[in-house]
Amino acid sequence: MALHFELVTPARLVRSDDVYMVVVPGTEGEFGVLEGHAPFMATVRDGSLKIYKSEGSQPEEIMVQGGFAEVGENGLTVLAEHVEG
């Protein structure tokens, strides 16, 4: 099973993909999200979002600035104020 992940900004959809895990830079600390994670919302601080395509793989890192993260039935959605790249 895979986690559906979307990264969006107010201007565009940056990424929509099925991945193994995403580590989000939350304002209260980093947190990892896998398929089946309990629903919740959190604020995002400036930092590196780490995306693992498969178990044991090296992460792809995307720099984000602020925003919100929501885990729900459809997976993880990160709404970032700005994404570098």
N, C-alpha and C positions, 0 to 999 in steps of 0.2 A: 504494500500500500504506500501511497505517496501523499505528501502534504501539498495542497494547492496553494500557491503563493502569488500574491499580486503586490507590486510596488507602484504606487501612483503619486503624482504631484497634482497641484491644482490645474496644471496646464496639459498633462498627458499621462497615458499609461506607459510606464517605463518597462515593466516586466510582468509577464503572466506565465507561470511555469509550474510543473509538478516537480517537487524536490524532496529530498530526504529530511532535511532540517534547516531551520533558519535561526540564527542567533541575533537578537535585536538589542541595540543599545538603549535600554530603558532609562528613564530619569531616576529610577530607584535601583538601578543595576541591570546588567545584561541578563537576558533570559532566552532560553532555547525553546523552540516550538517544533514538535513532531506531530505526525498524523494522530488524531484522536485526542489532542490536548483539550483540556477543559476550556469552555468559553470565558473570555475576559477582555478587558480593554486596558491599555496603558499609554502613557505619554512617552515620546521618543526624544532622546537628547541627541545633540550633534555627535556623530561617531561613525563607526564602521559596521555595516550590516553584513553578516557572514552567511553565505548561502552554500549549503552542502548538497551537491547533486545526488550523491549516494553515500551509504554508510562507509566511513573510513576514507572518504575522498578529501582532498585539500579544498578549503573554502574559497569561493569567489567573494571578494570584498567590494562593497559599494558604499561610498561615503554619502551619508544623509545628514540633513540639518533639520532638526525639530520635527514635530508631527505627532501622529497617533498610530497605534497598532491595535488591531482587533482580531481576535481569534474567535471563529464561529463555526457553524455547520459547514460552510463553504471553504474553510481553511483559514489562512492568515492573510490579512490585508494590511499593508503599511501605507499610510497617507503621509508623505514627507513634504515639508515645506519646500525643500530644495534637494535635488540629487545631483552630485557631481558626475559628469560624463554623459 
